[in-house]
């Protein structure tokens, strides 16, 4: 074993101090680098937001008007909202609900508690 390591093992308090200094230095370097990265990210997003705000302010009204014009010019065709199996289920449920509403003997009893 090298003499430097054996000297550190003979004095455990010195080893603990050395490890603490290394950890502290590592944490400081990591925070410094992360701070720089954070500043870069903030600058990047601030630029993106600034450009977006300028674009939104100038063209919000134009964009809404253009969208309305496009919708008004569009041709609308009738289309089924449900596919055939869904339509069959809906029809069956619709008929059942109507039958319950029209048949008084199938209505649930109302108690005076409600």
Secondary structure, 3 states (H helix, E strand, C coil): CCHHHHHHHHCHHHHHHHHHHHHHHHHHHHHHHHHHHHHHHHHHHHHHHHHHHHHHHHHHHHHHHHHHHHHHHCCCCCCCCCCHHHHHHHHHHHHHHHHHHHCHHHCCCCCCCC
